[in-house]
Amino acid sequence: MPLSEKARIEVYIPDLPQQTYQNLLNALAQECTYTFGGATIIRELDRGYLSILGVRMQERVHLVTPTRLLPKTLRVYPRDTDALREAAFEALTKRQF
């Protein structure tokens, strides 16, 4: 498949005990399912990166990604990513009781 026809969306969610992060994970999985036809969640991954200060950092994350992105989906790509962004914002701003 030519590079112009490929698209990949991956969302990394910190693996933290706060309910907000679980809400975000669930909201993105649900939005991926309805928008793209499916969602894959890989839990408890180890991720490493360099901080701005050049210090090696490690964290645990969950990965959420749509199960399939078909070339025809690329025509509505901005609208679909807007739906993911709105689902994330709603999950993060939901009041916790």
OpenMM code with the backbone's topology and positions (N, CA, C; nanometers):
from openmm import Vec3, app, unit

residues = "MET PRO LEU SER GLU LYS ALA ARG ILE GLU VAL TYR ILE PRO ASP LEU PRO GLN GLN THR TYR GLN ASN LEU LEU ASN ALA LEU ALA GLN GLU CYS THR TYR THR PHE GLY GLY ALA THR ILE ILE ARG GLU LEU ASP ARG GLY TYR LEU SER ILE LEU GLY VAL ARG MET GLN GLU ARG VAL HIS LEU VAL THR PRO THR ARG LEU LEU PRO LYS THR LEU ARG VAL TYR PRO ARG ASP THR ASP ALA LEU ARG GLU ALA ALA PHE GLU ALA LEU THR LYS ARG GLN PHE".split()
positions = [
    Vec3(0.0851, -0.1172, 0.0000),
    Vec3(0.0000, 0.0000, 0.0000),
    Vec3(0.0902, 0.1243, 0.0000),
    Vec3(0.0701, 0.2185, -0.0911),
    Vec3(0.1508, 0.3402, -0.0923),
    Vec3(0.1364, 0.4176, 0.0389),
    Vec3(0.2412, 0.4897, 0.0747),
    Vec3(0.2424, 0.5644, 0.1994),
    Vec3(0.1227, 0.6573, 0.2120),
    Vec3(0.0783, 0.7182, 0.1024),
    Vec3(-0.0337, 0.8120, 0.1077),
    Vec3(-0.1643, 0.7458, 0.1488),
    Vec3(-0.1732, 0.6135, 0.1379),
    Vec3(-0.2968, 0.5437, 0.1729),
    Vec3(-0.2931, 0.4827, 0.3129),
    Vec3(-0.1840, 0.5031, 0.3867),
    Vec3(-0.1728, 0.4462, 0.5202),
    Vec3(-0.2046, 0.5511, 0.6251),
    Vec3(-0.2689, 0.5081, 0.7288),
    Vec3(-0.2927, 0.5956, 0.8430),
    Vec3(-0.2936, 0.5083, 0.9669),
    Vec3(-0.2441, 0.5617, 1.0750),
    Vec3(-0.2423, 0.4863, 1.1990),
    Vec3(-0.2693, 0.5834, 1.3129),
    Vec3(-0.3602, 0.5434, 1.3975),
    Vec3(-0.3919, 0.6210, 1.5158),
    Vec3(-0.3576, 0.5342, 1.6365),
    Vec3(-0.2747, 0.5851, 1.7243),
    Vec3(-0.2417, 0.5157, 1.8478),
    Vec3(-0.2527, 0.6157, 1.9616),
    Vec3(-0.3224, 0.5776, 2.0666),
    Vec3(-0.3369, 0.6641, 2.1832),
    Vec3(-0.2784, 0.5895, 2.3025),
    Vec3(-0.1821, 0.6521, 2.3677),
    Vec3(-0.1190, 0.5939, 2.4859),
    Vec3(-0.1754, 0.6624, 2.6097),
    Vec3(-0.2327, 0.5825, 2.7003),
    Vec3(-0.2955, 0.6328, 2.8222),
    Vec3(-0.2087, 0.5901, 2.9410),
    Vec3(-0.1696, 0.6836, 3.0275),
    Vec3(-0.0917, 0.6439, 3.1451),
    Vec3(-0.1657, 0.5398, 3.2287),
    Vec3(-0.0932, 0.4428, 3.2785),
    Vec3(-0.1496, 0.3382, 3.3644),
    Vec3(-0.1430, 0.3883, 3.5085),
    Vec3(-0.2394, 0.4701, 3.5450),
    Vec3(-0.2462, 0.5295, 3.6789),
    Vec3(-0.3769, 0.4890, 3.7456),
    Vec3(-0.3817, 0.4866, 3.8771),
    Vec3(-0.4998, 0.4356, 3.9477),
    Vec3(-0.6226, 0.5275, 3.9479),
    Vec3(-0.6114, 0.6507, 3.9023),
    Vec3(-0.7257, 0.7413, 3.9035),
    Vec3(-0.8337, 0.6949, 3.8050),
    Vec3(-0.9586, 0.7091, 3.8460),
    Vec3(-1.0730, 0.6685, 3.7635),
    Vec3(-1.0779, 0.7456, 3.6319),
    Vec3(-1.0273, 0.8673, 3.6306),
    Vec3(-1.0271, 0.9492, 3.5088),
    Vec3(-0.9577, 0.8770, 3.3938),
    Vec3(-0.8479, 0.8104, 3.4225),
    Vec3(-0.7740, 0.7409, 3.3167),
    Vec3(-0.8506, 0.6183, 3.2662),
    Vec3(-0.9214, 0.5503, 3.3548),
    Vec3(-1.0045, 0.4374, 3.3127),
    Vec3(-1.1212, 0.4874, 3.2270),
    Vec3(-1.1803, 0.6014, 3.2661),
    Vec3(-1.2874, 0.6616, 3.1859),
    Vec3(-1.2371, 0.6965, 3.0465),
    Vec3(-1.1172, 0.7524, 3.0389),
    Vec3(-1.0593, 0.7896, 2.9105),
    Vec3(-1.0350, 0.6660, 2.8241),
    Vec3(-0.9781, 0.5630, 2.8825),
    Vec3(-0.9531, 0.4391, 2.8100),
    Vec3(-1.0831, 0.3814, 2.7540),
    Vec3(-1.1868, 0.3757, 2.8370),
    Vec3(-1.3167, 0.3227, 2.7933),
    Vec3(-1.3803, 0.4088, 2.6853),
    Vec3(-1.3735, 0.5408, 2.7003),
    Vec3(-1.4335, 0.6314, 2.6023),
    Vec3(-1.3654, 0.6194, 2.4660),
    Vec3(-1.2327, 0.6118, 2.4653),
    Vec3(-1.1614, 0.5997, 2.3377),
    Vec3(-1.1864, 0.4642, 2.2723),
    Vec3(-1.1928, 0.3581, 2.3523),
    Vec3(-1.2228, 0.2254, 2.2965),
    Vec3(-1.3619, 0.2241, 2.2344),
    Vec3(-1.4579, 0.2844, 2.3026),
    Vec3(-1.5945, 0.2894, 2.2496),
    Vec3(-1.6004, 0.3732, 2.1224),
    Vec3(-1.5350, 0.4880, 2.1226),
    Vec3(-1.5366, 0.5747, 2.0034),
    Vec3(-1.4690, 0.5059, 1.8857),
    Vec3(-1.3567, 0.4372, 1.9086),
    Vec3(-1.2897, 0.3636, 1.8005),
    Vec3(-1.3812, 0.2554, 1.7439),
    Vec3(-1.4549, 0.1896, 1.8317),
    Vec3(-1.5450, 0.0829, 1.7880),
    Vec3(-1.6539, 0.1377, 1.6968),
    Vec3(-1.7155, 0.2481, 1.7363),
    Vec3(-1.8251, 0.3030, 1.6558),
    Vec3(-1.7762, 0.3790, 1.5327),
    Vec3(-1.6641, 0.4459, 1.5423),
    Vec3(-1.6150, 0.5264, 1.4303),
    Vec3(-1.5403, 0.4436, 1.3270),
    Vec3(-1.4571, 0.3498, 1.3727),
    Vec3(-1.3707, 0.2753, 1.2816),
    Vec3(-1.4077, 0.1284, 1.2684),
    Vec3(-1.5038, 0.0804, 1.3461),
    Vec3(-1.5466, -0.0586, 1.3340),
    Vec3(-1.4818, -0.1536, 1.4329),
    Vec3(-1.3969, -0.1040, 1.5187),
    Vec3(-1.3345, -0.1901, 1.6184),
    Vec3(-1.2237, -0.1175, 1.6915),
    Vec3(-1.1845, -0.1735, 1.8048),
    Vec3(-1.0773, -0.1154, 1.8847),
    Vec3(-0.9902, -0.2265, 1.9412),
    Vec3(-0.8620, -0.1992, 1.9487),
    Vec3(-0.7683, -0.2885, 2.0132),
    Vec3(-0.7116, -0.2156, 2.1343),
    Vec3(-0.7119, -0.2837, 2.2489),
    Vec3(-0.6527, -0.2277, 2.3703),
    Vec3(-0.5430, -0.3230, 2.4151),
    Vec3(-0.4247, -0.2713, 2.4304),
    Vec3(-0.3133, -0.3481, 2.4854),
    Vec3(-0.2796, -0.2820, 2.6188),
    Vec3(-0.2918, -0.3572, 2.7249),
    Vec3(-0.2763, -0.3025, 2.8600),
    Vec3(-0.1359, -0.3269, 2.9150),
    Vec3(-0.0963, -0.2358, 3.0020),
    Vec3(0.0253, -0.2473, 3.0816),
    Vec3(0.1520, -0.2674, 2.9980),
    Vec3(0.1761, -0.1747, 2.9085),
    Vec3(0.2997, -0.1749, 2.8306),
    Vec3(0.4051, -0.0920, 2.9038),
    Vec3(0.5303, -0.1306, 2.8903),
    Vec3(0.6399, -0.0487, 2.9416),
    Vec3(0.6848, 0.0428, 2.8293),
    Vec3(0.6953, 0.1704, 2.8594),
    Vec3(0.7353, 0.2681, 2.7591),
    Vec3(0.8536, 0.3467, 2.8136),
    Vec3(0.9520, 0.3700, 2.7312),
    Vec3(1.0665, 0.4496, 2.7702),
    Vec3(1.0854, 0.5657, 2.6742),
    Vec3(1.1360, 0.6756, 2.7254),
    Vec3(1.1607, 0.7930, 2.6423),
    Vec3(1.2623, 0.8828, 2.7118),
    Vec3(1.3152, 0.9808, 2.6388),
    Vec3(1.4063, 1.0786, 2.6963),
    Vec3(1.3289, 1.2035, 2.7332),
    Vec3(1.3494, 1.2522, 2.8537),
    Vec3(1.2847, 1.3761, 2.8966),
    Vec3(1.3529, 1.4944, 2.8279),
    Vec3(1.2961, 1.6115, 2.8459),
    Vec3(1.3547, 1.7341, 2.7897),
    Vec3(1.4974, 1.7541, 2.8411),
    Vec3(1.5228, 1.7110, 2.9634),
    Vec3(1.6555, 1.7251, 3.0234),
    Vec3(1.7517, 1.6137, 2.9825),
    Vec3(1.7052, 1.5212, 2.8990),
    Vec3(1.7901, 1.4123, 2.8532),
    Vec3(1.7968, 1.2945, 2.9479),
    Vec3(1.7052, 1.2888, 3.0448),
    Vec3(1.6997, 1.1787, 3.1402),
    Vec3(1.6098, 1.0694, 3.0838),
    Vec3(1.6553, 0.9447, 3.0915),
    Vec3(1.5739, 0.8330, 3.0440),
    Vec3(1.4603, 0.8091, 3.1428),
    Vec3(1.3370, 0.8110, 3.0937),
    Vec3(1.2177, 0.7935, 3.1754),
    Vec3(1.1484, 0.6641, 3.1362),
    Vec3(1.0800, 0.6032, 3.2311),
    Vec3(1.0008, 0.4827, 3.2061),
    Vec3(0.8631, 0.5029, 3.2657),
    Vec3(0.7625, 0.4493, 3.1985),
    Vec3(0.6266, 0.4543, 3.2512),
    Vec3(0.5473, 0.3365, 3.1972),
    Vec3(0.4388, 0.3055, 3.2652),
    Vec3(0.3449, 0.2022, 3.2213),
    Vec3(0.2296, 0.2723, 3.1509),
    Vec3(0.1884, 0.2175, 3.0372),
    Vec3(0.0798, 0.2773, 2.9593),
    Vec3(-0.0120, 0.1688, 2.9048),
    Vec3(-0.1307, 0.2108, 2.8635),
    Vec3(-0.2229, 0.1277, 2.7871),
    Vec3(-0.2270, 0.1874, 2.6464),
    Vec3(-0.2400, 0.1043, 2.5462),
    Vec3(-0.2479, 0.1480, 2.4072),
    Vec3(-0.3878, 0.1208, 2.3545),
    Vec3(-0.4498, 0.2227, 2.2960),
    Vec3(-0.5794, 0.2078, 2.2294),
    Vec3(-0.5585, 0.2460, 2.0833),
    Vec3(-0.6045, 0.1596, 1.9933),
    Vec3(-0.5932, 0.1889, 1.8516),
    Vec3(-0.7139, 0.1299, 1.7782),
    Vec3(-0.7618, 0.1973, 1.6727),
    Vec3(-0.8695, 0.1374, 1.5932),
    Vec3(-0.8229, 0.0048, 1.5345),
    Vec3(-0.9134, -0.0916, 1.5279),
    Vec3(-0.8800, -0.2231, 1.4751),
    Vec3(-0.8473, -0.2161, 1.3265),
    Vec3(-0.9210, -0.1350, 1.2538),
    Vec3(-0.8944, -0.1264, 1.1103),
    Vec3(-0.9163, 0.0163, 1.0621),
    Vec3(-0.8270, 0.0584, 0.9759),
    Vec3(-0.8404, 0.1859, 0.9066),
    Vec3(-0.8334, 0.1544, 0.7581),
    Vec3(-0.9443, 0.1630, 0.6912),
    Vec3(-0.9499, 0.1317, 0.5493),
    Vec3(-0.9188, 0.2569, 0.4678),
    Vec3(-0.8649, 0.2421, 0.3475),
    Vec3(-0.8357, 0.3595, 0.2659),
    Vec3(-0.9549, 0.4532, 0.2505),
    Vec3(-1.0780, 0.4007, 0.2386),
    Vec3(-1.1943, 0.4886, 0.2250),
    Vec3(-1.2143, 0.5727, 0.3508),
    Vec3(-1.1685, 0.5207, 0.4658),
    Vec3(-1.1802, 0.5956, 0.5906),
    Vec3(-1.0985, 0.7234, 0.5852),
    Vec3(-0.9922, 0.7240, 0.5078),
    Vec3(-0.9056, 0.8415, 0.5017),
    Vec3(-0.9787, 0.9649, 0.4504),
    Vec3(-1.0841, 0.9459, 0.3737),
    Vec3(-1.1591, 1.0606, 0.3231),
    Vec3(-1.2289, 1.1374, 0.4345),
    Vec3(-1.2607, 1.0694, 0.5449),
    Vec3(-1.3273, 1.1353, 0.6567),
    Vec3(-1.2359, 1.1401, 0.7787),
    Vec3(-1.1089, 1.1247, 0.7563),
    Vec3(-1.0108, 1.1193, 0.8635),
    Vec3(-1.0189, 1.2364, 0.9616),
    Vec3(-1.0234, 1.3616, 0.9178),
    Vec3(-1.0325, 1.4719, 1.0153),
    Vec3(-1.1584, 1.4637, 1.1023),
    Vec3(-1.2704, 1.4291, 1.0440),
    Vec3(-1.3941, 1.4179, 1.1220),
    Vec3(-1.3827, 1.3072, 1.2264),
    Vec3(-1.3209, 1.1966, 1.1869),
    Vec3(-1.3061, 1.0843, 1.2792),
    Vec3(-1.2118, 1.1176, 1.3933),
    Vec3(-1.1018, 1.1832, 1.3643),
    Vec3(-1.0103, 1.2200, 1.4721),
    Vec3(-1.0729, 1.3255, 1.5612),
    Vec3(-1.1573, 1.4113, 1.5056),
    Vec3(-1.2314, 1.5074, 1.5890),
    Vec3(-1.3226, 1.4337, 1.6862),
    Vec3(-1.3858, 1.3252, 1.6405),
    Vec3(-1.4737, 1.2465, 1.7284),
    Vec3(-1.3935, 1.1836, 1.8420),
    Vec3(-1.2729, 1.1356, 1.8121),
    Vec3(-1.1871, 1.0801, 1.9174),
    Vec3(-1.1469, 1.1879, 2.0173),
    Vec3(-1.1099, 1.3051, 1.9672),
    Vec3(-1.0705, 1.4150, 2.0546),
    Vec3(-1.1861, 1.4571, 2.1450),
    Vec3(-1.3059, 1.4666, 2.0900),
    Vec3(-1.4225, 1.5050, 2.1696),
    Vec3(-1.4547, 1.4001, 2.2759),
    Vec3(-1.4426, 1.2716, 2.2421),
    Vec3(-1.4665, 1.1646, 2.3396),
    Vec3(-1.3639, 1.1724, 2.4525),
    Vec3(-1.2389, 1.1996, 2.4176),
    Vec3(-1.1339, 1.2119, 2.5197),
    Vec3(-1.1606, 1.3318, 2.6104),
    Vec3(-1.1950, 1.4448, 2.5525),
    Vec3(-1.2220, 1.5651, 2.6311),
    Vec3(-1.3391, 1.5423, 2.7261),
    Vec3(-1.4447, 1.4805, 2.6764),
    Vec3(-1.5616, 1.4538, 2.7602),
    Vec3(-1.5258, 1.3611, 2.8767),
    Vec3(-1.4473, 1.2564, 2.8492),
    Vec3(-1.4075, 1.1621, 2.9547),
    Vec3(-1.3200, 1.2304, 3.0594),
    Vec3(-1.2335, 1.3202, 3.0159),
    Vec3(-1.1423, 1.3872, 3.1092),
    Vec3(-1.2098, 1.4969, 3.1903),
    Vec3(-1.3195, 1.5525, 3.1400),
    Vec3(-1.3857, 1.6609, 3.2127),
    Vec3(-1.5081, 1.6140, 3.2892),
    Vec3(-1.5408, 1.4843, 3.2807),
    Vec3(-1.6554, 1.4298, 3.3532),
    Vec3(-1.6295, 1.4402, 3.5033),
    Vec3(-1.7281, 1.4871, 3.5757),
    Vec3(-1.7150, 1.4997, 3.7214),
    Vec3(-1.7124, 1.3628, 3.7867),
    Vec3(-1.6223, 1.3463, 3.8811),
    Vec3(-1.6114, 1.2221, 3.9572),
    Vec3(-1.6874, 1.2387, 4.0885),
    Vec3(-1.7690, 1.1416, 4.1247),
    Vec3(-1.8433, 1.1474, 4.2506),
    Vec3(-1.7972, 1.0391, 4.3441),
] * unit.nanometer
topology = app.Topology()
chain = topology.addChain("A")
for resn in residues:
    res = topology.addResidue(resn, chain)
    for name in ("N", "CA", "C"):
        topology.addAtom(name, app.Element.getBySymbol(name[0]), res)
